[in-house]
C-alpha cells in the first residue's frame, strides 16, 4: 500500500504517527485496513487511490 522498501516500511510503522497494530502475531504485526488508509490519507496524500 505504501510502495516503499521493507526497511522504509519498518521505519514508517514504528513512527509515533502510525496507528498501533490491532494484533502482534508470530508472523508480524497486523493493522486494520481502515487505519492504514486513514494514515495514508493524512500523511501521504500522494498515495491515495484517485479512483475512490
mmCIF file as Biopython writes it, N, C-alpha, C and O atoms, coordinates in Angstrom:
data_model
#
loop_
_atom_site.group_PDB
_atom_site.id
_atom_site.type_symbol
_atom_site.label_atom_id
_atom_site.label_alt_id
_atom_site.label_comp_id
_atom_site.label_asym_id
_atom_site.label_entity_id
_atom_site.label_seq_id
_atom_site.pdbx_PDB_ins_code
_atom_site.Cartn_x
_atom_site.Cartn_y
_atom_site.Cartn_z
_atom_site.occupancy
_atom_site.B_iso_or_equiv
_atom_site.auth_seq_id
_atom_site.auth_asym_id
_atom_site.pdbx_PDB_model_num
ATOM 1   N N  . UNK A ? 1  ? 0.813   -1.212  0.000  1.0 0.0 1  A 1 
ATOM 2   C CA . UNK A ? 1  ? 0.000   0.000   0.000  1.0 0.0 1  A 1 
ATOM 3   C C  . UNK A ? 1  ? 0.850   1.268   0.000  1.0 0.0 1  A 1 
ATOM 4   O O  . UNK A ? 1  ? 0.460   2.295   -0.555 1.0 0.0 1  A 1 
ATOM 5   N N  . UNK A ? 2  ? 2.019   1.173   0.634  1.0 0.0 2  A 1 
ATOM 6   C CA . UNK A ? 2  ? 2.863   2.356   0.731  1.0 0.0 2  A 1 
ATOM 7   C C  . UNK A ? 2  ? 3.845   2.489   -0.416 1.0 0.0 2  A 1 
ATOM 8   O O  . UNK A ? 2  ? 4.348   3.582   -0.674 1.0 0.0 2  A 1 
ATOM 9   N N  . UNK A ? 3  ? 4.127   1.400   -1.107 1.0 0.0 3  A 1 
ATOM 10  C CA . UNK A ? 3  ? 5.045   1.451   -2.228 1.0 0.0 3  A 1 
ATOM 11  C C  . UNK A ? 3  ? 6.472   1.799   -1.825 1.0 0.0 3  A 1 
ATOM 12  O O  . UNK A ? 3  ? 7.165   2.529   -2.533 1.0 0.0 3  A 1 
ATOM 13  N N  . UNK A ? 4  ? 6.909   1.270   -0.675 1.0 0.0 4  A 1 
ATOM 14  C CA . UNK A ? 4  ? 8.256   1.541   -0.173 1.0 0.0 4  A 1 
ATOM 15  C C  . UNK A ? 4  ? 8.966   0.229   0.139  1.0 0.0 4  A 1 
ATOM 16  O O  . UNK A ? 4  ? 8.351   -0.837  0.145  1.0 0.0 4  A 1 
ATOM 17  N N  . UNK A ? 5  ? 10.262  0.320   0.398  1.0 0.0 5  A 1 
ATOM 18  C CA . UNK A ? 5  ? 11.042  -0.868  0.745  1.0 0.0 5  A 1 
ATOM 19  C C  . UNK A ? 5  ? 10.637  -1.391  2.128  1.0 0.0 5  A 1 
ATOM 20  O O  . UNK A ? 5  ? 9.987   -0.689  2.903  1.0 0.0 5  A 1 
ATOM 21  N N  . UNK A ? 6  ? 11.028  -2.622  2.421  1.0 0.0 6  A 1 
ATOM 22  C CA . UNK A ? 6  ? 10.758  -3.192  3.747  1.0 0.0 6  A 1 
ATOM 23  C C  . UNK A ? 6  ? 11.375  -2.339  4.849  1.0 0.0 6  A 1 
ATOM 24  O O  . UNK A ? 6  ? 10.772  -2.127  5.901  1.0 0.0 6  A 1 
ATOM 25  N N  . UNK A ? 7  ? 12.591  -1.852  4.589  1.0 0.0 7  A 1 
ATOM 26  C CA . UNK A ? 7  ? 13.274  -1.030  5.588  1.0 0.0 7  A 1 
ATOM 27  C C  . UNK A ? 7  ? 12.493  0.247   5.864  1.0 0.0 7  A 1 
ATOM 28  O O  . UNK A ? 7  ? 12.299  0.626   7.018  1.0 0.0 7  A 1 
ATOM 29  N N  . UNK A ? 8  ? 12.045  0.911   4.796  1.0 0.0 8  A 1 
ATOM 30  C CA . UNK A ? 8  ? 11.271  2.149   4.963  1.0 0.0 8  A 1 
ATOM 31  C C  . UNK A ? 8  ? 9.920   1.863   5.609  1.0 0.0 8  A 1 
ATOM 32  O O  . UNK A ? 8  ? 9.457   2.649   6.436  1.0 0.0 8  A 1 
ATOM 33  N N  . UNK A ? 9  ? 9.283   0.756   5.247  1.0 0.0 9  A 1 
ATOM 34  C CA . UNK A ? 9  ? 8.002   0.388   5.859  1.0 0.0 9  A 1 
ATOM 35  C C  . UNK A ? 9  ? 8.181   0.173   7.357  1.0 0.0 9  A 1 
ATOM 36  O O  . UNK A ? 9  ? 7.332   0.578   8.152  1.0 0.0 9  A 1 
ATOM 37  N N  . UNK A ? 10 ? 9.279   -0.460  7.742  1.0 0.0 10 A 1 
ATOM 38  C CA . UNK A ? 10 ? 9.571   -0.669  9.155  1.0 0.0 10 A 1 
ATOM 39  C C  . UNK A ? 10 ? 9.721   0.675   9.864  1.0 0.0 10 A 1 
ATOM 40  O O  . UNK A ? 10 ? 9.203   0.855   10.966 1.0 0.0 10 A 1 
ATOM 41  N N  . UNK A ? 11 ? 10.418  1.607   9.245  1.0 0.0 11 A 1 
ATOM 42  C CA . UNK A ? 11 ? 10.582  2.938   9.833  1.0 0.0 11 A 1 
ATOM 43  C C  . UNK A ? 11 ? 9.241   3.648   9.988  1.0 0.0 11 A 1 
ATOM 44  O O  . UNK A ? 11 ? 8.965   4.249   11.026 1.0 0.0 11 A 1 
ATOM 45  N N  . UNK A ? 12 ? 8.417   3.574   8.957  1.0 0.0 12 A 1 
ATOM 46  C CA . UNK A ? 12 ? 7.112   4.234   8.990  1.0 0.0 12 A 1 
ATOM 47  C C  . UNK A ? 12 ? 6.220   3.624   10.063 1.0 0.0 12 A 1 
ATOM 48  O O  . UNK A ? 12 ? 5.605   4.352   10.843 1.0 0.0 12 A 1 
ATOM 49  N N  . UNK A ? 13 ? 6.145   2.298   10.112 1.0 0.0 13 A 1 
ATOM 50  C CA . UNK A ? 13 ? 5.244   1.641   11.064 1.0 0.0 13 A 1 
ATOM 51  C C  . UNK A ? 13 ? 5.715   1.784   12.510 1.0 0.0 13 A 1 
ATOM 52  O O  . UNK A ? 13 ? 4.944   1.541   13.438 1.0 0.0 13 A 1 
ATOM 53  N N  . UNK A ? 14 ? 6.965   2.174   12.707 1.0 0.0 14 A 1 
ATOM 54  C CA . UNK A ? 14 ? 7.465   2.415   14.054 1.0 0.0 14 A 1 
ATOM 55  C C  . UNK A ? 14 ? 7.427   3.887   14.449 1.0 0.0 14 A 1 
ATOM 56  O O  . UNK A ? 14 ? 7.817   4.242   15.561 1.0 0.0 14 A 1 
ATOM 57  N N  . UNK A ? 15 ? 6.961   4.736   13.552 1.0 0.0 15 A 1 
ATOM 58  C CA . UNK A ? 15 ? 6.871   6.158   13.880 1.0 0.0 15 A 1 
ATOM 59  C C  . UNK A ? 15 ? 5.686   6.398   14.814 1.0 0.0 15 A 1 
ATOM 60  O O  . UNK A ? 15 ? 4.741   5.610   14.856 1.0 0.0 15 A 1 
ATOM 61  N N  . UNK A ? 16 ? 5.756   7.490   15.555 1.0 0.0 16 A 1 
ATOM 62  C CA . UNK A ? 16 ? 4.699   7.824   16.521 1.0 0.0 16 A 1 
ATOM 63  C C  . UNK A ? 16 ? 3.377   8.146   15.841 1.0 0.0 16 A 1 
ATOM 64  O O  . UNK A ? 16 ? 2.315   8.024   16.452 1.0 0.0 16 A 1 
ATOM 65  N N  . UNK A ? 17 ? 3.439   8.560   14.573 1.0 0.0 17 A 1 
ATOM 66  C CA . UNK A ? 17 ? 2.206   8.946   13.873 1.0 0.0 17 A 1 
ATOM 67  C C  . UNK A ? 17 ? 1.447   7.756   13.303 1.0 0.0 17 A 1 
ATOM 68  O O  . UNK A ? 17 ? 0.258   7.870   13.006 1.0 0.0 17 A 1 
ATOM 69  N N  . UNK A ? 18 ? 2.123   6.600   13.143 1.0 0.0 18 A 1 
ATOM 70  C CA . UNK A ? 18 ? 1.470   5.445   12.532 1.0 0.0 18 A 1 
ATOM 71  C C  . UNK A ? 18 ? 0.578   4.762   13.559 1.0 0.0 18 A 1 
ATOM 72  O O  . UNK A ? 18 ? 0.956   4.668   14.727 1.0 0.0 18 A 1 
ATOM 73  N N  . UNK A ? 19 ? -0.599  4.282   13.152 1.0 0.0 19 A 1 
ATOM 74  C CA . UNK A ? 19 ? -1.515  3.647   14.115 1.0 0.0 19 A 1 
ATOM 75  C C  . UNK A ? 19 ? -0.900  2.401   14.752 1.0 0.0 19 A 1 
ATOM 76  O O  . UNK A ? 19 ? -0.056  1.728   14.159 1.0 0.0 19 A 1 
ATOM 77  N N  . UNK A ? 20 ? -1.342  2.118   15.956 1.0 0.0 20 A 1 
ATOM 78  C CA . UNK A ? 20 ? -0.902  0.902   16.636 1.0 0.0 20 A 1 
ATOM 79  C C  . UNK A ? 20 ? -1.505  -0.317  15.948 1.0 0.0 20 A 1 
ATOM 80  O O  . UNK A ? 20 ? -2.632  -0.256  15.458 1.0 0.0 20 A 1 
ATOM 81  N N  . UNK A ? 21 ? -0.768  -1.416  15.906 1.0 0.0 21 A 1 
ATOM 82  C CA . UNK A ? 21 ? -1.337  -2.640  15.326 1.0 0.0 21 A 1 
ATOM 83  C C  . UNK A ? 21 ? -2.463  -3.162  16.213 1.0 0.0 21 A 1 
ATOM 84  O O  . UNK A ? 21 ? -2.467  -2.937  17.424 1.0 0.0 21 A 1 
ATOM 85  N N  . UNK A ? 22 ? -3.410  -3.856  15.604 1.0 0.0 22 A 1 
ATOM 86  C CA . UNK A ? 22 ? -4.512  -4.447  16.375 1.0 0.0 22 A 1 
ATOM 87  C C  . UNK A ? 22 ? -4.111  -5.796  16.946 1.0 0.0 22 A 1 
ATOM 88  O O  . UNK A ? 22 ? -4.754  -6.295  17.870 1.0 0.0 22 A 1 
ATOM 89  N N  . UNK A ? 23 ? -3.052  -6.392  16.404 1.0 0.0 23 A 1 
ATOM 90  C CA . UNK A ? 23 ? -2.560  -7.682  16.895 1.0 0.0 23 A 1 
ATOM 91  C C  . UNK A ? 23 ? -1.078  -7.804  16.559 1.0 0.0 23 A 1 
ATOM 92  O O  . UNK A ? 23 ? -0.587  -7.254  15.574 1.0 0.0 23 A 1 
ATOM 93  N N  . UNK A ? 24 ? -0.390  -8.544  17.417 1.0 0.0 24 A 1 
ATOM 94  C CA . UNK A ? 24 ? 1.009   -8.866  17.158 1.0 0.0 24 A 1 
ATOM 95  C C  . UNK A ? 24 ? 1.095   -10.387 17.177 1.0 0.0 24 A 1 
ATOM 96  O O  . UNK A ? 24 ? 0.950   -11.015 18.226 1.0 0.0 24 A 1 
ATOM 97  N N  . UNK A ? 25 ? 1.332   -10.969 16.005 1.0 0.0 25 A 1 
ATOM 98  C CA . UNK A ? 25 ? 1.388   -12.413 15.848 1.0 0.0 25 A 1 
ATOM 99  C C  . UNK A ? 25 ? 2.832   -12.848 15.628 1.0 0.0 25 A 1 
ATOM 100 O O  . UNK A ? 25 ? 3.718   -12.013 15.452 1.0 0.0 25 A 1 
ATOM 101 N N  . UNK A ? 26 ? 3.059   -14.133 15.639 1.0 0.0 26 A 1 
ATOM 102 C CA . UNK A ? 26 ? 4.413   -14.632 15.397 1.0 0.0 26 A 1 
ATOM 103 C C  . UNK A ? 26 ? 4.910   -14.281 13.995 1.0 0.0 26 A 1 
ATOM 104 O O  . UNK A ? 26 ? 6.116   -14.189 13.768 1.0 0.0 26 A 1 
ATOM 105 N N  . UNK A ? 27 ? 3.987   -14.085 13.061 1.0 0.0 27 A 1 
ATOM 106 C CA . UNK A ? 27 ? 4.362   -13.741 11.680 1.0 0.0 27 A 1 
ATOM 107 C C  . UNK A ? 27 ? 4.487   -12.239 11.470 1.0 0.0 27 A 1 
ATOM 108 O O  . UNK A ? 27 ? 4.933   -11.809 10.406 1.0 0.0 27 A 1 
ATOM 109 N N  . UNK A ? 28 ? 4.105   -11.433 12.451 1.0 0.0 28 A 1 
ATOM 110 C CA . UNK A ? 28 ? 4.233   -9.984  12.329 1.0 0.0 28 A 1 
ATOM 111 C C  . UNK A ? 28 ? 3.074   -9.245  12.945 1.0 0.0 28 A 1 
ATOM 112 O O  . UNK A ? 28 ? 2.189   -9.831  13.566 1.0 0.0 28 A 1 
ATOM 113 N N  . UNK A ? 29 ? 3.103   -7.941  12.757 1.0 0.0 29 A 1 
ATOM 114 C CA . UNK A ? 29 ? 2.057   -7.071  13.301 1.0 0.0 29 A 1 
ATOM 115 C C  . UNK A ? 29 ? 0.919   -6.927  12.286 1.0 0.0 29 A 1 
ATOM 116 O O  . UNK A ? 29 ? 1.137   -6.975  11.075 1.0 0.0 29 A 1 
ATOM 117 N N  . UNK A ? 30 ? -0.292  -6.749  12.805 1.0 0.0 30 A 1 
ATOM 118 C CA . UNK A ? 30 ? -1.492  -6.662  11.967 1.0 0.0 30 A 1 
ATOM 119 C C  . UNK A ? 30 ? -2.187  -5.326  12.236 1.0 0.0 30 A 1 
ATOM 120 O O  . UNK A ? 30 ? -2.432  -4.956  13.384 1.0 0.0 30 A 1 
ATOM 121 N N  . UNK A ? 31 ? -2.498  -4.611  11.149 1.0 0.0 31 A 1 
ATOM 122 C CA . UNK A ? 31 ? -3.222  -3.352  11.250 1.0 0.0 31 A 1 
ATOM 123 C C  . UNK A ? 31 ? -4.560  -3.476  10.545 1.0 0.0 31 A 1 
ATOM 124 O O  . UNK A ? 31 ? -4.717  -4.287  9.633  1.0 0.0 31 A 1 
ATOM 125 N N  . UNK A ? 32 ? -5.521  -2.672  10.967 1.0 0.0 32 A 1 
ATOM 126 C CA . UNK A ? 32 ? -6.787  -2.575  10.257 1.0 0.0 32 A 1 
ATOM 127 C C  . UNK A ? 32 ? -6.558  -1.776  8.978  1.0 0.0 32 A 1 
ATOM 128 O O  . UNK A ? 32 ? -5.857  -0.764  8.990  1.0 0.0 32 A 1 
ATOM 129 N N  . UNK A ? 33 ? -7.138  -2.224  7.898  1.0 0.0 33 A 1 
ATOM 130 C CA . UNK A ? 33 ? -7.007  -1.530  6.613  1.0 0.0 33 A 1 
ATOM 131 C C  . UNK A ? 33 ? -7.472  -0.093  6.739  1.0 0.0 33 A 1 
ATOM 132 O O  . UNK A ? 33 ? -6.827  0.812   6.209  1.0 0.0 33 A 1 
ATOM 133 N N  . UNK A ? 34 ? -8.586  0.135   7.433  1.0 0.0 34 A 1 
ATOM 134 C CA . UNK A ? 34 ? -9.107  1.497   7.593  1.0 0.0 34 A 1 
ATOM 135 C C  . UNK A ? 34 ? -8.097  2.407   8.281  1.0 0.0 34 A 1 
ATOM 136 O O  . UNK A ? 34 ? -7.959  3.571   7.907  1.0 0.0 34 A 1 
ATOM 137 N N  . UNK A ? 35 ? -7.388  1.889   9.284  1.0 0.0 35 A 1 
ATOM 138 C CA . UNK A ? 35 ? -6.388  2.685   9.994  1.0 0.0 35 A 1 
ATOM 139 C C  . UNK A ? 35 ? -5.236  3.068   9.077  1.0 0.0 35 A 1 
ATOM 140 O O  . UNK A ? 35 ? -4.770  4.207   9.099  1.0 0.0 35 A 1 
ATOM 141 N N  . UNK A ? 36 ? -4.777  2.114   8.271  1.0 0.0 36 A 1 
ATOM 142 C CA . UNK A ? 36 ? -3.664  2.379   7.348  1.0 0.0 36 A 1 
ATOM 143 C C  . UNK A ? 36 ? -4.115  3.353   6.264  1.0 0.0 36 A 1 
ATOM 144 O O  . UNK A ? 36 ? -3.377  4.277   5.925  1.0 0.0 36 A 1 
ATOM 145 N N  . UNK A ? 37 ? -5.307  3.164   5.720  1.0 0.0 37 A 1 
ATOM 146 C CA . UNK A ? 37 ? -5.814  4.076   4.691  1.0 0.0 37 A 1 
ATOM 147 C C  . UNK A ? 37 ? -5.974  5.483   5.243  1.0 0.0 37 A 1 
ATOM 148 O O  . UNK A ? 37 ? -5.697  6.451   4.533  1.0 0.0 37 A 1 
ATOM 149 N N  . UNK A ? 38 ? -6.414  5.626   6.494  1.0 0.0 38 A 1 
ATOM 150 C CA . UNK A ? 38 ? -6.552  6.933   7.125  1.0 0.0 38 A 1 
ATOM 151 C C  . UNK A ? 38 ? -5.173  7.579   7.281  1.0 0.0 38 A 1 
ATOM 152 O O  . UNK A ? 38 ? -5.018  8.775   7.033  1.0 0.0 38 A 1 
ATOM 153 N N  . UNK A ? 39 ? -4.170  6.792   7.691  1.0 0.0 39 A 1 
ATOM 154 C CA . UNK A ? 39 ? -2.816  7.316   7.850  1.0 0.0 39 A 1 
ATOM 155 C C  . UNK A ? 39 ? -2.289  7.798   6.496  1.0 0.0 39 A 1 
ATOM 156 O O  . UNK A ? 39 ? -1.691  8.871   6.407  1.0 0.0 39 A 1 
ATOM 157 N N  . UNK A ? 40 ? -2.510  7.013   5.453  1.0 0.0 40 A 1 
ATOM 158 C CA . UNK A ? 40 ? -2.071  7.408   4.107  1.0 0.0 40 A 1 
ATOM 159 C C  . UNK A ? 40 ? -2.757  8.701   3.693  1.0 0.0 40 A 1 
ATOM 160 O O  . UNK A ? 40 ? -2.109  9.604   3.164  1.0 0.0 40 A 1 
ATOM 161 N N  . UNK A ? 41 ? -4.037  8.798   3.922  1.0 0.0 41 A 1 
ATOM 162 C CA . UNK A ? 41 ? -4.796  9.996   3.561  1.0 0.0 41 A 1 
ATOM 163 C C  . UNK A ? 41 ? -4.253  11.226  4.299  1.0 0.0 41 A 1 
ATOM 164 O O  . UNK A ? 41 ? -4.167  12.312  3.726  1.0 0.0 41 A 1 
ATOM 165 N N  . UNK A ? 42 ? -3.887  11.049  5.574  1.0 0.0 42 A 1 
ATOM 166 C CA . UNK A ? 42 ? -3.418  12.163  6.393  1.0 0.0 42 A 1 
ATOM 167 C C  . UNK A ? 42 ? -1.943  12.502  6.180  1.0 0.0 42 A 1 
ATOM 168 O O  . UNK A ? 42 ? -1.558  13.669  6.256  1.0 0.0 42 A 1 
ATOM 169 N N  . UNK A ? 43 ? -1.115  11.487  5.915  1.0 0.0 43 A 1 
ATOM 170 C CA . UNK A ? 43 ? 0.328   11.700  5.887  1.0 0.0 43 A 1 
ATOM 171 C C  . UNK A ? 43 ? 0.976   11.505  4.520  1.0 0.0 43 A 1 
ATOM 172 O O  . UNK A ? 43 ? 2.080   11.999  4.293  1.0 0.0 43 A 1 
ATOM 173 N N  . UNK A ? 44 ? 0.328   10.811  3.620  1.0 0.0 44 A 1 
ATOM 174 C CA . UNK A ? 44 ? 0.883   10.564  2.284  1.0 0.0 44 A 1 
ATOM 175 C C  . UNK A ? 44 ? -0.215  10.703  1.231  1.0 0.0 44 A 1 
ATOM 176 O O  . UNK A ? 44 ? -0.528  9.741   0.530  1.0 0.0 44 A 1 
ATOM 177 N N  . UNK A ? 45 ? -0.793  11.887  1.118  1.0 0.0 45 A 1 
ATOM 178 C CA . UNK A ? 45 ? -1.925  12.068  0.184  1.0 0.0 45 A 1 
ATOM 179 C C  . UNK A ? 45 ? -1.569  11.752  -1.267 1.0 0.0 45 A 1 
ATOM 180 O O  . UNK A ? 45 ? -2.461  11.500  -2.077 1.0 0.0 45 A 1 
ATOM 181 N N  . UNK A ? 46 ? -0.281  11.762  -1.607 1.0 0.0 46 A 1 
ATOM 182 C CA . UNK A ? 46 ? 0.146   11.419  -2.968 1.0 0.0 46 A 1 
ATOM 183 C C  . UNK A ? 46 ? -0.107  9.950   -3.289 1.0 0.0 46 A 1 
ATOM 184 O O  . UNK A ? 46 ? -0.105  9.566   -4.458 1.0 0.0 46 A 1 
ATOM 185 N N  . UNK A ? 47 ? -0.326  9.122   -2.262 1.0 0.0 47 A 1 
ATOM 186 C CA . UNK A ? 47 ? -0.540  7.693   -2.473 1.0 0.0 47 A 1 
ATOM 187 C C  . UNK A ? 47 ? -2.024  7.304   -2.523 1.0 0.0 47 A 1 
ATOM 188 O O  . UNK A ? 47 ? -2.352  6.139   -2.752 1.0 0.0 47 A 1 
ATOM 189 N N  . UNK A ? 48 ? -2.902  8.258   -2.313 1.0 0.0 48 A 1 
ATOM 190 C CA . UNK A ? 48 ? -4.325  7.953   -2.339 1.0 0.0 48 A 1 
ATOM 191 C C  . UNK A ? 48 ? -4.754  7.435   -3.694 1.0 0.0 48 A 1 
ATOM 192 O O  . UNK A ? 48 ? -4.258  7.870   -4.733 1.0 0.0 48 A 1 
ATOM 193 N N  . UNK A ? 49 ? -5.686  6.495   -3.663 1.0 0.0 49 A 1 
ATOM 194 C CA . UNK A ? 49 ? -6.252  5.947   -4.895 1.0 0.0 49 A 1 
ATOM 195 C C  . UNK A ? 49 ? -7.179  7.000   -5.493 1.0 0.0 49 A 1 
ATOM 196 O O  . UNK A ? 49 ? -8.195  7.342   -4.887 1.0 0.0 49 A 1 
ATOM 197 N N  . UNK A ? 50 ? -6.851  7.506   -6.644 1.0 0.0 50 A 1 
ATOM 198 C CA . UNK A ? 50 ? -7.643  8.575   -7.269 1.0 0.0 50 A 1 
ATOM 199 C C  . UNK A ? 50 ? -8.996  8.090   -7.771 1.0 0.0 50 A 1 
ATOM 200 O O  . UNK A ? 50 ? -9.847  8.907   -8.122 1.0 0.0 50 A 1 
ATOM 201 N N  . UNK A ? 51 ? -9.216  6.762   -7.814 1.0 0.0 51 A 1 
ATOM 202 C CA . UNK A ? 51 ? -10.495 6.239   -8.304 1.0 0.0 51 A 1 
ATOM 203 C C  . UNK A ? 51 ? -11.553 6.217   -7.228 1.0 0.0 51 A 1 
ATOM 204 O O  . UNK A ? 51 ? -12.717 5.938   -7.519 1.0 0.0 51 A 1 
ATOM 205 N N  . UNK A ? 52 ? -11.182 6.506   -5.981 1.0 0.0 52 A 1 
ATOM 206 C CA . UNK A ? 52 ? -12.161 6.489   -4.868 1.0 0.0 52 A 1 
ATOM 207 C C  . UNK A ? 52 ? -12.780 7.842   -4.674 1.0 0.0 52 A 1 
ATOM 208 O O  . UNK A ? 52 ? -13.619 8.016   -3.790 1.0 0.0 52 A 1 
#
